Amino acid sequence: ANIAQGFHHAVYEYGGSYCTFNGLALLAQYFPDKKIFILDCDQHGGNGTAEFTLRLPNLFNFTIFGHRFGCASYERSITRLIDQHTGTYEQYVAAIEEGYQTAVEWGADLIVYQAGMDCHKDDRFGSAWITDEILYNRDKLVFELAKDYNFPIMFVLAGGYQRMYHLVPLHVGTFRAANEIY
């Protein structure tokens, strides 16, 4: 786990949208012999990581988002929009499962999970239907699938524009979910 935030909007030339540099892409650059698969569940698409897939052949970006900022699709960058107002947890589960199937088909060596909290219903960019419980269940599902598929996984905290006393428990939930599964 990495408790730092701000990665997926930074592009090669500069940082952007609270992301100073793209540590997700840096991981792929540092380990060129490993296939790094990003499962990005932030409310905004990972445009910086998507752009890095054009430079790094060992990087794959799978973004599930609800707000149309940062959505870039390329050969190894897939985006899945789940509507902020009418989306459902079942759609979220299906997209996460599709992400894991894609990782299997691509032959990923490592899953990096961008555990965004800005999709929470109380966030200014959030989806009306995403509650604390849904975020916890999402995190649990991500870790369960990694375990079931025998993928090594790391996660980074991401997103969240709420007051700290609301945001911190959501991030702690990611650690709780990881601890429960592992």
C-alpha atoms as one frame of an Amber mdcrd trajectory, in Angstrom:
protein
   0.000   0.000   0.000   1.041   3.548  -0.672  -0.692   6.190   1.425   0.342
   9.037  -0.876  -2.251  10.381  -3.289  -2.105  11.952  -6.706  -0.770   9.967
  -9.632  -3.038   9.218 -12.566  -3.472  12.698 -14.099   0.258  13.459 -14.393
   1.568  13.041 -17.927   5.157  12.666 -19.125   5.763  16.396 -19.579   4.079
  17.781 -16.434   1.859  17.150 -13.445  -1.819  17.938 -13.485  -4.993  18.012
 -11.397  -3.341  17.494  -7.984  -0.998  14.820  -9.389   2.657  15.864  -9.256
   4.082  12.837 -11.061   2.692   9.530 -12.230   4.014   6.947  -9.790   1.852
   4.290 -11.458   3.709   4.708 -14.741   7.006   5.070 -12.885   6.490   1.578
 -11.492   6.179   0.201 -15.035   9.233   2.165 -16.152  11.263   0.869 -13.211
  10.280  -2.759 -13.896  10.302  -3.012 -17.721  10.278  -6.816 -17.613   7.006
  -6.892 -15.636   3.512  -6.290 -16.999   1.890  -3.681 -14.735  -1.906  -3.523
 -14.830  -3.589  -0.463 -13.331  -7.147  -0.906 -12.052  -8.176   2.713 -11.579
 -11.390   3.205  -9.579 -11.122   6.951  -9.113 -14.105   9.125 -10.050 -12.053
  10.676 -12.864 -10.385   8.779 -15.681  -6.643   8.215 -15.472  -5.633  10.292
 -18.492  -1.969  10.535 -17.482  -1.627   6.789 -17.003  -3.485   6.261 -20.277
  -0.972   8.480 -22.064   1.924   6.547 -20.522   0.563   3.326 -22.065   1.659
   4.817 -25.404   5.263   5.027 -24.107   5.531   1.931 -21.934   4.610  -1.395
 -23.587   4.445  -3.121 -20.178   1.713  -0.801 -18.817  -2.053  -1.349 -19.080
  -4.639   1.102 -17.744  -8.224   0.033 -16.959 -10.239   3.001 -15.671 -13.701
   2.818 -14.108 -15.055   6.327 -13.603 -18.217   8.359 -13.122 -17.132  11.886
 -14.052 -16.050  12.551 -17.636 -12.752  14.248 -16.753  -9.578  12.476 -17.837
 -11.039   9.751 -20.016  -8.572   8.569 -22.627  -8.836   5.261 -24.480  -5.965
   3.670 -26.348  -4.991   0.115 -27.215  -3.896  -0.578 -23.616  -6.147   1.931
 -21.916  -9.765   0.915 -21.479 -12.380   3.203 -19.937 -15.702   2.263 -18.396
 -18.197   4.981 -17.464 -20.747   4.236 -14.765 -23.232   7.084 -14.675 -23.080
   9.322 -11.588 -26.848   9.448 -11.216 -28.220   6.182 -12.568 -25.309   3.785
 -12.089 -25.586   0.669  -9.949 -23.281  -1.432  -7.839 -23.966  -4.346 -10.199
 -22.519  -2.295 -13.076 -19.489  -1.489 -10.906 -18.965  -5.173 -10.087 -19.249
  -6.111 -13.765 -16.646  -3.489 -14.720 -14.222  -4.660 -12.009 -14.669  -8.271
 -13.127 -14.061  -7.188 -16.735 -10.889  -5.465 -15.574  -9.608  -8.663 -13.991
 -10.491 -10.699 -17.095  -8.527  -8.167 -19.141  -5.574  -8.487 -16.749  -5.658
 -12.279 -17.096  -5.847 -12.129 -20.896  -3.003  -9.603 -21.035  -0.858 -11.721
 -18.704  -0.361  -9.092 -15.989   2.358  -9.654 -13.398   1.049  -7.086 -10.901
  -2.257  -5.311 -10.264  -2.005  -1.750  -9.009  -5.309  -0.622  -7.566  -6.066
   3.107  -7.582  -8.571   3.188  -4.698 -10.361   6.461  -5.384 -12.731   7.914
  -2.813 -13.942  10.890  -4.831 -16.719   8.705  -6.227 -18.409   8.721  -2.789
 -21.894  10.284  -2.750 -20.845  13.086  -0.363 -17.899  14.154  -2.515 -18.366
  17.200  -4.705 -17.592  15.052  -7.789 -19.214  11.891  -6.420 -21.818   9.499
  -7.698 -25.186   9.748  -5.945 -25.410   5.980  -5.456 -21.943   5.226  -3.997
 -22.118   4.871  -0.211 -19.540   3.971   2.448 -20.754   0.376   2.262 -20.415
   0.228  -1.521 -16.847   1.555  -1.357 -15.936  -1.032   1.276 -17.528  -3.823
  -0.780 -15.751  -2.551  -3.910 -12.407  -2.667  -2.109 -13.125  -6.133  -0.751
 -14.065  -7.364  -4.227 -10.850  -5.971  -5.739  -8.754  -7.805  -3.130 -10.814
 -11.012  -3.340 -10.379 -11.167  -7.118  -6.640 -10.522  -6.859  -6.403 -13.373
  -4.383  -8.634 -15.672  -6.471  -6.594 -14.983  -9.622  -3.338 -15.213  -7.650
  -2.244 -11.703  -8.674   0.171  -9.767  -6.511  -1.555  -6.477  -5.740  -0.599
  -3.119  -4.360  -2.897  -0.194  -3.822  -2.616   3.545  -3.692  -5.049   5.896
  -2.020  -6.675   8.273  -4.443  -9.223  11.018  -4.805 -11.407  12.546  -2.185
 -12.524  16.137  -1.846 -14.490  15.856   1.394 -13.608  17.089   4.858 -10.841
  14.977   6.371 -13.085  13.574   9.112 -15.291  12.084   6.361 -12.498  11.106
   3.983 -10.085   9.355   6.340 -12.562   6.619   7.402 -13.168   5.840   3.723
  -9.434   5.350   3.151  -9.159   3.313   6.345 -11.892   1.107   4.893  -9.537
   0.153   2.054  -6.971  -1.032   4.592  -9.679  -2.874   6.539 -10.842  -4.630
   3.358  -7.274  -5.644   2.455  -6.692  -6.922   5.980  -9.935  -8.906   5.922
  -9.048 -10.657   2.668  -5.346 -11.172   3.385
